[in-house]
Amino acid sequence: MSFANAAKLFYICRGLVDYLFHPDFEEKVHQRRNKSYLVIRFFRVGSTFKELKTYKPLLLFLFAFWLYNDGISTITRMEPCMAGIFGSVEIP
């Protein structure tokens, strides 16, 4: 059996297990929604940002990572420019 066929068989079996043995699976599939997925997505992002206030170490880490990543990207973007400037001048 090839890898592709084994993967197909696995996903078919996994889907059948989910369909047959999870009692609320059918209810979730047939549940009607009254909002678009875009609106639901924005509400979830907003609630995530509201929850972030309670995780101070996480906010500090994210800020530090952003600052570090910004510094690295600045260096990599400015490197060719600086090489052009300093590479054109002969050092005595």
N, CA, C and O atoms as CSV, one atom per row, in Angstrom:
chain,resi,resn,atom,element,x,y,z
A,1,MET,N,N,0.860,-1.171,0.000
A,1,MET,CA,C,0.000,0.000,0.000
A,1,MET,C,C,0.909,1.236,0.000
A,1,MET,O,O,1.861,1.328,0.774
A,2,SER,N,N,0.595,2.159,-0.867
A,2,SER,CA,C,1.414,3.369,-0.944
A,2,SER,C,C,1.074,4.298,0.220
A,2,SER,O,O,0.062,4.142,0.904
A,3,PHE,N,N,1.957,5.262,0.410
A,3,PHE,CA,C,1.757,6.217,1.501
A,3,PHE,C,C,0.490,7.047,1.288
A,3,PHE,O,O,-0.231,7.338,2.243
A,4,ALA,N,N,0.222,7.425,0.045
A,4,ALA,CA,C,-0.959,8.237,-0.253
A,4,ALA,C,C,-2.241,7.467,0.061
A,4,ALA,O,O,-3.175,8.020,0.643
A,5,ASN,N,N,-2.282,6.211,-0.318
A,5,ASN,CA,C,-3.469,5.402,-0.026
A,5,ASN,C,C,-3.624,5.157,1.471
A,5,ASN,O,O,-4.742,5.149,1.985
A,6,ALA,N,N,-2.510,4.957,2.173
A,6,ALA,CA,C,-2.578,4.765,3.618
A,6,ALA,C,C,-3.095,6.029,4.305
A,6,ALA,O,O,-3.870,5.943,5.257
A,7,ALA,N,N,-2.670,7.201,3.826
A,7,ALA,CA,C,-3.144,8.454,4.410
A,7,ALA,C,C,-4.641,8.635,4.157
A,7,ALA,O,O,-5.377,9.069,5.042
A,8,LYS,N,N,-5.083,8.301,2.947
A,8,LYS,CA,C,-6.517,8.403,2.633
A,8,LYS,C,C,-7.341,7.483,3.530
A,8,LYS,O,O,-8.378,7.880,4.060
A,9,LEU,N,N,-6.868,6.264,3.690
A,9,LEU,CA,C,-7.574,5.302,4.539
A,9,LEU,C,C,-7.621,5.778,5.983
A,9,LEU,O,O,-8.646,5.645,6.652
A,10,PHE,N,N,-6.511,6.335,6.464
A,10,PHE,CA,C,-6.475,6.842,7.832
A,10,PHE,C,C,-7.512,7.945,8.031
A,10,PHE,O,O,-8.263,7.913,9.005
A,11,TYR,N,N,-7.564,8.918,7.122
A,11,TYR,CA,C,-8.499,10.028,7.296
A,11,TYR,C,C,-9.956,9.598,7.141
A,11,TYR,O,O,-10.842,10.158,7.786
A,12,ILE,N,N,-10.199,8.625,6.304
A,12,ILE,CA,C,-11.565,8.105,6.188
A,12,ILE,C,C,-11.975,7.414,7.492
A,12,ILE,O,O,-13.073,7.643,7.999
A,13,CYS,N,N,-11.095,6.574,8.030
A,13,CYS,CA,C,-11.401,5.878,9.297
A,13,CYS,C,C,-11.554,6.867,10.442
A,13,CYS,O,O,-12.449,6.725,11.275
A,14,ARG,N,N,-10.692,7.856,10.484
A,14,ARG,CA,C,-10.770,8.863,11.560
A,14,ARG,C,C,-12.074,9.648,11.471
A,14,ARG,O,O,-12.698,9.930,12.494
A,15,GLY,N,N,-12.486,9.997,10.273
A,15,GLY,CA,C,-13.749,10.706,10.102
A,15,GLY,C,C,-14.939,9.861,10.523
A,15,GLY,O,O,-15.885,10.368,11.125
A,16,LEU,N,N,-14.894,8.571,10.207
A,16,LEU,CA,C,-15.978,7.681,10.627
A,16,LEU,C,C,-16.046,7.547,12.142
A,16,LEU,O,O,-17.136,7.518,12.714
A,17,VAL,N,N,-14.895,7.464,12.793
A,17,VAL,CA,C,-14.875,7.376,14.255
A,17,VAL,C,C,-15.494,8.639,14.855
A,17,VAL,O,O,-16.306,8.555,15.777
A,18,ASP,N,N,-15.118,9.792,14.343
A,18,ASP,CA,C,-15.705,11.041,14.839
A,18,ASP,C,C,-17.209,11.074,14.610
A,18,ASP,O,O,-17.966,11.496,15.484
A,19,TYR,N,N,-17.631,10.638,13.457
A,19,TYR,CA,C,-19.057,10.701,13.125
A,19,TYR,C,C,-19.874,9.723,13.958
A,19,TYR,O,O,-20.979,10.051,14.388
A,20,LEU,N,N,-19.353,8.549,14.186
A,20,LEU,CA,C,-20.132,7.520,14.869
A,20,LEU,C,C,-20.108,7.619,16.388
A,20,LEU,O,O,-21.100,7.291,17.039
A,21,PHE,N,N,-18.992,8.066,16.968
A,21,PHE,CA,C,-18.847,7.971,18.414
A,21,PHE,C,C,-18.904,9.286,19.165
A,21,PHE,O,O,-18.801,9.285,20.391
A,22,HIS,N,N,-19.059,10.384,18.495
A,22,HIS,CA,C,-19.230,11.659,19.189
A,22,HIS,C,C,-20.687,12.075,19.115
A,22,HIS,O,O,-21.198,12.346,18.028
A,23,PRO,N,N,-21.367,12.128,20.261
A,23,PRO,CA,C,-22.813,12.364,20.245
A,23,PRO,C,C,-23.213,13.747,19.767
A,23,PRO,O,O,-24.281,13.898,19.172
A,24,ASP,N,N,-22.390,14.764,20.007
A,24,ASP,CA,C,-22.800,16.109,19.620
A,24,ASP,C,C,-22.287,16.498,18.239
A,24,ASP,O,O,-22.438,17.648,17.826
A,25,PHE,N,N,-21.688,15.565,17.527
A,25,PHE,CA,C,-21.147,15.878,16.204
A,25,PHE,C,C,-22.261,16.278,15.238
A,25,PHE,O,O,-22.138,17.261,14.508
A,26,GLU,N,N,-23.352,15.504,15.243
A,26,GLU,CA,C,-24.456,15.799,14.336
A,26,GLU,C,C,-25.114,17.133,14.677
A,26,GLU,O,O,-25.507,17.878,13.779
A,27,GLU,N,N,-25.235,17.435,15.960
A,27,GLU,CA,C,-25.846,18.693,16.365
A,27,GLU,C,C,-25.014,19.875,15.903
A,27,GLU,O,O,-25.569,20.884,15.470
A,28,LYS,N,N,-23.694,19.772,15.986
A,28,LYS,CA,C,-22.833,20.866,15.568
A,28,LYS,C,C,-22.865,21.057,14.055
A,28,LYS,O,O,-22.767,22.181,13.564
A,29,VAL,N,N,-23.002,19.962,13.325
A,29,VAL,CA,C,-23.038,20.073,11.874
A,29,VAL,C,C,-24.310,20.771,11.418
A,29,VAL,O,O,-24.276,21.590,10.500
A,30,HIS,N,N,-25.415,20.456,12.045
A,30,HIS,CA,C,-26.699,20.990,11.612
A,30,HIS,C,C,-27.108,22.260,12.360
A,30,HIS,O,O,-28.201,22.784,12.149
A,31,GLN,N,N,-26.241,22.746,13.221
A,31,GLN,CA,C,-26.558,23.951,13.986
A,31,GLN,C,C,-26.583,25.156,13.050
A,31,GLN,O,O,-25.677,25.336,12.236
A,32,ARG,N,N,-27.605,25.964,13.166
A,32,ARG,CA,C,-27.739,27.149,12.322
A,32,ARG,C,C,-27.002,28.296,12.972
A,32,ARG,O,O,-27.012,28.440,14.195
A,33,ARG,N,N,-26.375,29.096,12.171
A,33,ARG,CA,C,-25.679,30.269,12.684
A,33,ARG,C,C,-26.445,31.509,12.243
A,33,ARG,O,O,-27.029,31.541,11.160
A,34,ASN,N,N,-26.435,32.531,13.100
A,34,ASN,CA,C,-27.155,33.754,12.765
A,34,ASN,C,C,-26.209,34.889,12.413
A,34,ASN,O,O,-26.665,35.990,12.104
A,35,LYS,N,N,-24.897,34.649,12.451
A,35,LYS,CA,C,-23.909,35.654,12.090
A,35,LYS,C,C,-22.978,35.075,11.040
A,35,LYS,O,O,-22.842,33.858,10.913
A,36,SER,N,N,-22.346,35.954,10.296
A,36,SER,CA,C,-21.389,35.469,9.309
A,36,SER,C,C,-20.111,35.036,10.015
A,36,SER,O,O,-19.852,35.434,11.150
A,37,TYR,N,N,-19.332,34.234,9.344
A,37,TYR,CA,C,-18.088,33.755,9.921
A,37,TYR,C,C,-17.113,34.902,10.152
A,37,TYR,O,O,-16.308,34.853,11.083
A,38,LEU,N,N,-17.175,35.920,9.325
A,38,LEU,CA,C,-16.294,37.075,9.489
A,38,LEU,C,C,-16.588,37.806,10.793
A,38,LEU,O,O,-15.663,38.193,11.507
A,39,VAL,N,N,-17.857,37.998,11.108
A,39,VAL,CA,C,-18.237,38.667,12.356
A,39,VAL,C,C,-17.836,37.820,13.555
A,39,VAL,O,O,-17.321,38.342,14.544
A,40,ILE,N,N,-18.069,36.528,13.469
A,40,ILE,CA,C,-17.692,35.619,14.562
A,40,ILE,C,C,-16.182,35.666,14.779
A,40,ILE,O,O,-15.715,35.667,15.918
A,41,ARG,N,N,-15.420,35.706,13.685
A,41,ARG,CA,C,-13.962,35.748,13.788
A,41,ARG,C,C,-13.491,37.007,14.493
A,41,ARG,O,O,-12.602,36.940,15.342
A,42,PHE,N,N,-14.076,38.165,14.155
A,42,PHE,CA,C,-13.662,39.408,14.798
A,42,PHE,C,C,-14.023,39.430,16.274
A,42,PHE,O,O,-13.265,39.965,17.083
A,43,PHE,N,N,-15.163,38.862,16.642
A,43,PHE,CA,C,-15.527,38.780,18.056
A,43,PHE,C,C,-14.545,37.893,18.819
A,43,PHE,O,O,-14.178,38.204,19.952
A,44,ARG,N,N,-14.125,36.804,18.210
A,44,ARG,CA,C,-13.175,35.910,18.876
A,44,ARG,C,C,-11.810,36.568,19.038
A,44,ARG,O,O,-11.163,36.400,20.072
A,45,VAL,N,N,-11.365,37.310,18.036
A,45,VAL,CA,C,-10.085,38.020,18.151
A,45,VAL,C,C,-10.172,39.073,19.253
A,45,VAL,O,O,-9.232,39.237,20.030
A,46,GLY,N,N,-11.295,39.786,19.323
A,46,GLY,CA,C,-11.480,40.775,20.375
A,46,GLY,C,C,-11.478,40.156,21.760
A,46,GLY,O,O,-10.878,40.703,22.686
A,47,SER,N,N,-12.139,39.027,21.908
A,47,SER,CA,C,-12.160,38.378,23.222
A,47,SER,C,C,-10.776,37.854,23.595
A,47,SER,O,O,-10.418,37.830,24.772
A,48,THR,N,N,-9.998,37.436,22.599
A,48,THR,CA,C,-8.634,36.989,22.877
A,48,THR,C,C,-7.790,38.146,23.384
A,48,THR,O,O,-7.031,37.980,24.339
A,49,PHE,N,N,-7.906,39.316,22.764
A,49,PHE,CA,C,-7.148,40.477,23.224
A,49,PHE,C,C,-7.597,40.936,24.611
A,49,PHE,O,O,-6.781,41.421,25.395
A,50,LYS,N,N,-8.877,40.788,24.918
A,50,LYS,CA,C,-9.345,41.134,26.262
A,50,LYS,C,C,-8.770,40.174,27.305
A,50,LYS,O,O,-8.445,40.588,28.418
A,51,GLU,N,N,-8.645,38.907,26.951
A,51,GLU,CA,C,-8.088,37.921,27.873
A,51,GLU,C,C,-6.585,38.103,28.065
A,51,GLU,O,O,-6.046,37.700,29.096
A,52,LEU,N,N,-5.904,38.698,27.097
A,52,LEU,CA,C,-4.456,38.889,27.202
A,52,LEU,C,C,-4.075,39.795,28.366
A,52,LEU,O,O,-2.960,39.701,28.879
A,53,LYS,N,N,-4.978,40.668,28.790
A,53,LYS,CA,C,-4.678,41.581,29.902
A,53,LYS,C,C,-4.387,40.822,31.191
A,53,LYS,O,O,-3.668,41.317,32.059
A,54,THR,N,N,-4.942,39.627,31.316
A,54,THR,CA,C,-4.740,38.860,32.545
A,54,THR,C,C,-3.403,38.116,32.557
A,54,THR,O,O,-2.976,37.630,33.604
A,55,TYR,N,N,-2.749,38.026,31.417
A,55,TYR,CA,C,-1.474,37.310,31.302
A,55,TYR,C,C,-0.333,38.300,31.101
A,55,TYR,O,O,0.144,38.487,29.982
A,56,LYS,N,N,0.100,38.929,32.180
A,56,LYS,CA,C,1.158,39.944,32.106
A,56,LYS,C,C,2.493,39.379,31.605
A,56,LYS,O,O,3.131,40.023,30.773
A,57,PRO,N,N,2.948,38.197,32.075
A,57,PRO,CA,C,4.217,37.669,31.546
A,57,PRO,C,C,4.159,37.390,30.037
A,57,PRO,O,O,5.147,37.573,29.325
A,58,LEU,N,N,3.007,36.952,29.569
A,58,LEU,CA,C,2.867,36.704,28.142
A,58,LEU,C,C,2.964,38.005,27.350
A,58,LEU,O,O,3.603,38.047,26.298
A,59,LEU,N,N,2.334,39.064,27.852
A,59,LEU,CA,C,2.420,40.360,27.182
A,59,LEU,C,C,3.859,40.871,27.160
A,59,LEU,O,O,4.314,41.410,26.151
A,60,LEU,N,N,4.566,40.702,28.260
A,60,LEU,CA,C,5.967,41.122,28.310
A,60,LEU,C,C,6.814,40.322,27.322
A,60,LEU,O,O,7.663,40.885,26.631
A,61,PHE,N,N,6.584,39.019,27.257
A,61,PHE,CA,C,7.309,38.190,26.304
A,61,PHE,C,C,7.003,38.600,24.870
A,61,PHE,O,O,7.921,38.723,24.059
A,62,LEU,N,N,5.733,38.812,24.543
A,62,LEU,CA,C,5.368,39.193,23.175
A,62,LEU,C,C,5.984,40.527,22.783
A,62,LEU,O,O,6.434,40.695,21.650
A,63,PHE,N,N,6.007,41.483,23.717
A,63,PHE,CA,C,6.623,42.781,23.432
A,63,PHE,C,C,8.132,42.625,23.225
A,63,PHE,O,O,8.693,43.203,22.295
A,64,ALA,N,N,8.787,41.848,24.085
A,64,ALA,CA,C,10.227,41.642,23.951
A,64,ALA,C,C,10.552,40.912,22.647
A,64,ALA,O,O,11.520,41.257,21.970
A,65,PHE,N,N,9.764,39.926,22.300
A,65,PHE,CA,C,9.995,39.197,21.057
A,65,PHE,C,C,9.800,40.105,19.852
A,65,PHE,O,O,10.576,40.051,18.899
A,66,TRP,N,N,8.760,40.943,19.893
A,66,TRP,CA,C,8.519,41.885,18.798
A,66,TRP,C,C,9.689,42.846,18.651
A,66,TRP,O,O,10.134,43.115,17.536
A,67,LEU,N,N,10.191,43.366,19.770
A,67,LEU,CA,C,11.310,44.305,19.731
A,67,LEU,C,C,12.568,43.621,19.190
A,67,LEU,O,O,13.270,44.193,18.355
A,68,TYR,N,N,12.855,42.421,19.650
A,68,TYR,CA,C,14.021,41.673,19.177
A,68,TYR,C,C,13.891,41.372,17.685
A,68,TYR,O,O,14.836,41.574,16.922
A,69,ASN,N,N,12.728,40.892,17.277
A,69,ASN,CA,C,12.497,40.547,15.875
A,69,ASN,C,C,12.595,41.779,14.988
A,69,ASN,O,O,13.105,41.698,13.870
A,70,ASP,N,N,12.115,42.916,15.470
A,70,ASP,CA,C,12.206,44.156,14.713
A,70,ASP,C,C,13.654,44.582,14.545
A,70,ASP,O,O,14.041,45.060,13.479
A,71,GLY,N,N,14.450,44.415,15.577
A,71,GLY,CA,C,15.868,44.744,15.486
A,71,GLY,C,C,16.599,43.865,14.492
A,71,GLY,O,O,17.415,44.356,13.712
A,72,ILE,N,N,16.316,42.568,14.513
A,72,ILE,CA,C,16.961,41.642,13.581
A,72,ILE,C,C,16.555,41.971,12.146
A,72,ILE,O,O,17.402,41.977,11.254
A,73,SER,N,N,15.272,42.243,11.914
A,73,SER,CA,C,14.837,42.545,10.549
A,73,SER,C,C,15.413,43.877,10.065
A,73,SER,O,O,15.693,44.034,8.877
A,74,THR,N,N,15.592,44.838,10.981
A,74,THR,CA,C,16.214,46.106,10.599
A,74,THR,C,C,17.655,45.884,10.177
A,74,THR,O,O,18.104,46.451,9.181
A,75,ILE,N,N,18.377,45.073,10.915
A,75,ILE,CA,C,19.775,44.798,10.567
A,75,ILE,C,C,19.863,44.099,9.216
A,75,ILE,O,O,20.696,44.465,8.388
A,76,THR,N,N,19.022,43.105,8.982
A,76,THR,CA,C,19.102,42.375,7.716
A,76,THR,C,C,18.668,43.228,6.536
A,76,THR,O,O,19.149,43.021,5.422
A,77,ARG,N,N,17.772,44.179,6.751
A,77,ARG,CA,C,17.353,45.047,5.648
A,77,ARG,C,C,18.351,46.165,5.374
A,77,ARG,O,O,18.501,46.599,4.232
A,78,MET,N,N,19.031,46.630,6.412
A,78,MET,CA,C,19.984,47.724,6.244
A,78,MET,C,C,21.377,47.244,5.861
A,78,MET,O,O,22.212,48.046,5.444
A,79,GLU,N,N,21.638,45.952,5.996
A,79,GLU,CA,C,22.969,45.432,5.724
A,79,GLU,C,C,23.439,45.703,4.293
A,79,GLU,O,O,24.575,46.143,4.118
A,80,PRO,N,N,22.629,45.464,3.267
A,80,PRO,CA,C,23.102,45.759,1.909
A,80,PRO,C,C,23.378,47.250,1.686
A,80,PRO,O,O,24.320,47.609,0.981
A,81,CYS,N,N,22.566,48.102,2.281
A,81,CYS,CA,C,22.784,49.542,2.135
A,81,CYS,C,C,24.104,49.960,2.783
A,81,CYS,O,O,24.882,50.711,2.196
A,82,MET,N,N,24.344,49.474,3.981
A,82,MET,CA,C,25.581,49.823,4.680
A,82,MET,C,C,26.797,49.233,3.966
A,82,MET,O,O,27.855,49.860,3.922
A,83,ALA,N,N,26.650,48.042,3.412
A,83,ALA,CA,C,27.758,47.438,2.674
A,83,ALA,C,C,28.065,48.257,1.426
A,83,ALA,O,O,29.228,48.401,1.048
A,84,GLY,N,N,27.035,48.791,0.790
A,84,GLY,CA,C,27.244,49.628,-0.385
A,84,GLY,C,C,27.952,50.919,-0.040
A,84,GLY,O,O,28.811,51.386,-0.789
A,85,ILE,N,N,27.588,51.503,1.106
A,85,ILE,CA,C,28.204,52.765,1.520
A,85,ILE,C,C,29.635,52.536,1.964
A,85,ILE,O,O,30.549,53.208,1.486
A,86,PHE,N,N,29.836,51.602,2.866
A,86,PHE,CA,C,31.165,51.377,3.408
A,86,PHE,C,C,32.054,50.572,2.475
A,86,PHE,O,O,33.279,50.635,2.580
A,87,GLY,N,N,31.457,49.820,1.569
A,87,GLY,CA,C,32.261,49.031,0.639
A,87,GLY,C,C,32.845,49.861,-0.486
A,87,GLY,O,O,33.827,49.460,-1.111
A,88,SER,N,N,32.249,51.014,-0.749
A,88,SER,CA,C,32.763,51.861,-1.826
A,88,SER,C,C,33.934,52.739,-1.375
A,88,SER,O,O,34.627,53.328,-2.205
A,89,VAL,N,N,34.151,52.824,-0.071
A,89,VAL,CA,C,35.232,53.663,0.471
A,89,VAL,C,C,36.403,52.771,0.835
A,89,VAL,O,O,36.235,51.766,1.525
A,90,GLU,N,N,37.583,53.135,0.376
A,90,GLU,CA,C,38.770,52.352,0.707
A,90,GLU,C,C,39.281,52.740,2.087
A,90,GLU,O,O,39.433,53.924,2.388
A,91,ILE,N,N,39.537,51.770,2.900
A,91,ILE,CA,C,40.020,52.016,4.257
A,91,ILE,C,C,41.545,52.130,4.190
A,91,ILE,O,O,42.214,51.219,3.701
A,92,PRO,N,N,42.101,53.252,4.682
A,92,PRO,CA,C,43.574,53.424,4.604
A,92,PRO,C,C,44.296,52.525,5.569
A,92,PRO,O,O,45.526,52.545,5.629
